[in-house]
Amino acid sequence: MKLTDNTILITGGGSGIGRGLAETFHALGNKVIIAGRRQSVLEETTDANPGMASVTLDIDDPDAIRSFAEEVTEFHPTLNVLINNSGIMRPENLKAPNVEDAEDIITTNLLGPIRLTAALLPHLQKQTSAAIINVSSGLAFVPFPTTPTYSATKAALHSYTVSLRVHLQGTPVEVIEIIPPAVATDLTPGRTTDDPRMMSVEDFIAETMQILKTQPTPTEINVEKVKFLRFAEATGNFDKALQMLSQITLPSEHATKA
């Protein structure tokens, strides 16, 4: 994937990893469009980065996604990179499940990227060079029992990404998966850089961009801190990793949707 002269759409681009990617690609001279639910957050990011564009998008609404895809390709006909980054994480108690929470997480984290990819794929395939980048999680490979549906959606997104890559072989569209470790963002309450288990957004983005510079671009972007989870099963560490994650608890407050 080329890192300059792109027109890049990033969902959940107003905060956390999305904002980090948006600002970094913007600084490299790309045209960046950020999308999300919270207009105030989008405006804060674009105000800090003159020339960056923003569009509100409810990633849970299929009709809104179709309209958004038509609008964004009309106003930005050179759009050639989609970064599916929107997501929510909520603690769940499966002994007394809240099915509405689970449905919300599945809609945002899995159906959202699938629907947006489908809506934009005809346009992306017309470009000379294009890419779809899906942001999954190390929890796709070892689930965090406190957030079971979140972990399941990331596992499903990983699987979908692998299949999408096969389907798009021979087209101009690269398919890349970014697999973050625990990063200190507002994805869920209590995430701070004071926690040694957390990677700072700045460090994560810097290492991710360094890997993206590799040619040819790796199909997976695995920073060092996520490799224990990503390859836990292959290295015989799955049970150890699962036990470690099972001992971690989170505040009960719901995370904000990006």
C-alpha positions as CSV (number, residue, x, y, z in Angstrom):
1,M,0.0,0.0,0.0
2,K,1.3,3.4,-0.9
3,L,1.3,5.8,2.1
4,T,0.9,9.1,0.2
5,D,-1.4,10.6,-2.5
6,N,-4.4,8.7,-1.2
7,T,-7.9,9.7,-0.4
8,I,-8.7,7.9,2.9
9,L,-11.9,7.4,4.7
10,I,-11.6,6.4,8.4
11,T,-14.6,5.4,10.5
12,G,-14.4,6.3,14.1
13,G,-11.8,8.8,13.0
14,G,-12.5,11.4,15.7
15,S,-10.8,9.6,18.6
16,G,-8.4,6.9,19.7
17,I,-6.7,4.8,17.1
18,G,-8.9,6.2,14.3
19,R,-7.8,9.8,15.1
20,G,-4.2,8.6,15.4
21,L,-4.3,7.1,11.9
22,A,-6.2,10.1,10.5
23,E,-3.6,12.6,11.8
24,T,-0.7,10.5,10.7
25,F,-2.0,10.0,7.1
26,H,-3.0,13.6,7.0
27,A,0.5,14.7,7.9
28,L,1.9,12.6,5.1
29,G,-0.1,14.6,2.6
30,N,-3.1,12.3,2.0
31,K,-6.7,13.6,1.8
32,V,-8.4,12.2,4.9
33,I,-12.1,12.0,5.6
34,I,-13.1,11.0,9.1
35,A,-16.6,9.6,9.9
36,G,-18.4,8.9,13.1
37,R,-21.5,9.6,15.2
38,R,-20.3,12.4,17.4
39,Q,-20.1,15.6,15.4
40,S,-18.4,17.5,18.2
41,V,-15.5,14.9,18.3
42,L,-15.2,15.1,14.5
43,E,-15.1,18.9,14.5
44,E,-12.5,18.9,17.3
45,T,-10.2,16.6,15.2
46,T,-10.7,18.6,11.9
47,D,-10.2,21.9,13.7
48,A,-6.8,20.6,14.9
49,N,-5.9,19.4,11.4
50,P,-6.8,22.0,8.8
51,G,-7.7,20.4,5.5
52,M,-9.1,17.2,7.0
53,A,-12.7,16.6,6.2
54,S,-15.5,15.0,8.3
55,V,-18.9,13.4,7.7
56,T,-21.3,12.2,10.3
57,L,-22.3,8.5,9.9
58,D,-24.5,6.2,12.0
59,I,-22.7,2.9,11.3
60,D,-25.6,1.0,12.7
61,D,-28.1,2.2,10.1
62,P,-28.0,0.3,6.8
63,D,-29.9,3.1,4.9
64,A,-27.5,5.7,6.3
65,I,-24.6,3.7,5.1
66,R,-25.9,3.5,1.6
67,S,-26.6,7.2,1.5
68,F,-23.3,8.0,3.0
69,A,-21.4,5.9,0.4
70,E,-23.2,7.7,-2.4
71,E,-22.4,11.1,-0.9
72,V,-18.8,10.4,0.0
73,T,-17.9,9.1,-3.4
74,E,-19.7,11.9,-5.1
75,F,-17.8,14.6,-3.2
76,H,-14.5,12.6,-3.0
77,P,-14.3,10.7,-6.3
78,T,-10.6,9.8,-5.7
79,L,-11.5,7.9,-2.5
80,N,-9.3,4.8,-2.7
81,V,-8.7,3.7,0.9
82,L,-11.3,2.6,3.5
83,I,-10.3,2.0,7.1
84,N,-13.0,0.3,9.1
85,N,-12.2,1.3,12.6
86,S,-15.5,2.1,14.4
87,G,-16.2,-0.1,17.4
88,I,-17.7,-0.5,20.8
89,M,-16.7,-2.6,23.8
90,R,-19.0,-3.4,26.7
91,P,-18.5,-5.7,29.7
92,E,-21.1,-8.4,29.8
93,N,-22.3,-11.0,32.4
94,L,-23.3,-14.1,30.4
95,K,-25.1,-15.5,33.5
96,A,-27.6,-12.7,33.2
97,P,-27.1,-11.5,29.6
98,N,-28.3,-8.3,28.1
99,V,-29.1,-9.3,24.6
100,E,-29.6,-5.7,23.5
101,D,-26.0,-5.0,24.4
102,A,-24.8,-8.0,22.4
103,E,-26.9,-6.9,19.4
104,D,-25.5,-3.4,19.5
105,I,-21.9,-4.6,19.6
106,I,-22.5,-7.0,16.7
107,T,-24.2,-4.3,14.6
108,T,-21.5,-1.8,15.1
109,N,-18.4,-4.0,15.1
110,L,-19.3,-6.5,12.4
111,L,-22.3,-5.5,10.4
112,G,-21.1,-1.9,10.1
113,P,-17.8,-2.8,8.4
114,I,-19.4,-5.5,6.2
115,R,-22.2,-3.1,5.1
116,L,-19.8,-0.1,4.5
117,T,-17.3,-2.3,2.6
118,A,-20.1,-3.7,0.4
119,A,-21.4,-0.1,-0.3
120,L,-18.0,1.2,-1.3
121,L,-16.4,-1.8,-3.0
122,P,-17.7,-1.0,-6.5
123,H,-16.1,2.4,-6.3
124,L,-12.9,1.1,-4.8
125,Q,-12.5,-1.5,-7.6
126,K,-12.5,1.3,-10.2
127,Q,-9.4,2.9,-8.7
128,T,-5.9,2.3,-10.0
129,S,-4.7,1.4,-6.5
130,A,-6.9,0.9,-3.5
131,A,-7.0,-0.7,0.0
132,I,-9.5,-1.9,2.6
133,I,-8.0,-1.9,6.1
134,N,-10.0,-3.6,8.9
135,V,-9.1,-2.9,12.5
136,S,-9.7,-6.0,14.5
137,S,-8.0,-6.9,17.9
138,G,-5.7,-9.3,19.6
139,L,-8.9,-10.4,21.3
140,A,-9.9,-12.0,18.0
141,F,-7.4,-14.7,18.8
142,V,-7.8,-15.1,22.5
143,P,-11.2,-13.9,23.9
144,F,-11.4,-11.5,26.8
145,P,-14.2,-13.2,28.8
146,T,-15.4,-9.9,30.4
147,T,-16.2,-8.7,26.8
148,P,-17.4,-11.9,25.1
149,T,-19.4,-10.3,22.3
150,Y,-16.7,-7.8,21.5
151,S,-14.1,-10.6,21.3
152,A,-16.5,-12.6,19.1
153,T,-17.1,-9.8,16.7
154,K,-13.4,-9.2,16.3
155,A,-12.8,-12.9,15.6
156,A,-15.5,-12.7,13.0
157,L,-14.0,-9.6,11.4
158,H,-10.7,-11.3,11.2
159,S,-12.3,-14.3,9.4
160,Y,-14.3,-12.0,7.1
161,T,-11.1,-10.1,6.2
162,V,-9.2,-13.3,5.3
163,S,-12.1,-14.2,2.9
164,L,-12.4,-10.7,1.5
165,R,-8.7,-10.8,0.6
166,V,-9.2,-14.1,-1.3
167,H,-12.2,-12.6,-3.2
168,L,-10.3,-9.5,-4.2
169,Q,-7.2,-11.2,-5.5
170,G,-6.5,-9.9,-9.0
171,T,-8.3,-6.6,-8.3
172,P,-6.6,-3.2,-7.5
173,V,-7.8,-3.5,-3.9
174,E,-5.4,-4.7,-1.2
175,V,-6.9,-6.1,2.0
176,I,-5.0,-5.4,5.2
177,E,-5.8,-6.2,8.9
178,I,-4.5,-4.1,11.7
179,I,-4.5,-6.1,15.0
180,P,-4.1,-3.8,18.0
181,P,-3.2,-4.9,21.5
182,A,-4.8,-3.1,24.5
183,V,-4.4,0.5,23.6
184,A,-5.1,3.4,26.0
185,T,-8.2,4.9,24.3
186,D,-11.8,5.7,25.3
187,L,-13.0,2.5,23.8
188,T,-13.8,1.4,27.3
189,P,-13.6,3.1,30.7
190,G,-10.4,2.9,32.7
191,R,-7.9,2.7,29.9
192,T,-4.9,4.8,30.7
193,T,-1.2,4.8,29.8
194,D,-0.5,4.4,33.6
195,D,-1.6,0.7,33.2
196,P,1.5,-1.2,32.0
197,R,-0.8,-3.5,30.0
198,M,-1.8,-0.6,27.8
199,M,0.1,0.7,24.8
200,S,-0.2,4.4,24.2
201,V,-1.9,5.5,21.0
202,E,1.2,7.3,19.9
203,D,3.5,4.3,20.3
204,F,0.9,2.0,18.6
205,I,0.5,4.4,15.6
206,A,4.2,4.8,15.2
207,E,4.9,1.1,15.1
208,T,1.9,0.4,12.9
209,M,3.0,3.0,10.3
210,Q,6.5,1.6,10.3
211,I,5.1,-1.8,9.4
212,L,2.9,-0.3,6.8
213,K,6.0,1.1,5.1
214,T,7.2,-2.5,4.4
215,Q,6.9,-3.5,0.8
216,P,5.0,-5.5,-0.1
217,T,2.6,-4.5,2.6
218,P,2.0,-7.4,5.1
219,T,-1.6,-8.7,5.1
220,E,-1.5,-8.3,8.9
221,I,-0.1,-5.5,11.0
222,N,1.0,-7.0,14.3
223,V,2.9,-4.7,16.6
224,E,5.2,-6.5,19.1
225,K,2.9,-6.1,22.0
226,V,0.0,-8.0,20.3
227,K,2.0,-11.0,19.1
228,F,1.6,-13.0,22.3
229,L,-2.2,-13.0,21.8
230,R,-2.1,-13.2,18.0
231,F,0.1,-16.3,18.0
232,A,-1.0,-17.8,21.3
233,E,-2.5,-20.9,19.9
234,A,0.4,-21.5,17.5
235,T,2.9,-21.2,20.3
236,G,1.0,-23.3,22.8
237,N,0.2,-20.3,25.0
238,F,-3.6,-20.1,24.4
239,D,-4.6,-21.4,27.9
240,K,-2.1,-19.2,29.6
241,A,-3.3,-16.1,27.7
242,L,-6.9,-17.0,28.4
243,Q,-6.3,-17.4,32.1
244,M,-4.5,-14.1,32.1
245,L,-7.4,-12.3,30.4
246,S,-9.9,-14.0,32.7
247,Q,-8.4,-12.3,35.7
248,I,-8.9,-8.8,34.3
249,T,-12.1,-6.9,35.1
250,L,-13.4,-3.6,33.7
251,P,-15.7,-0.8,35.0
252,S,-19.3,-1.5,34.3
253,E,-19.9,1.8,32.4
254,H,-20.7,1.5,28.7
255,A,-18.2,2.7,26.3
256,T,-19.1,5.5,23.9
257,K,-19.8,4.6,20.3
258,A,-17.3,5.9,17.8
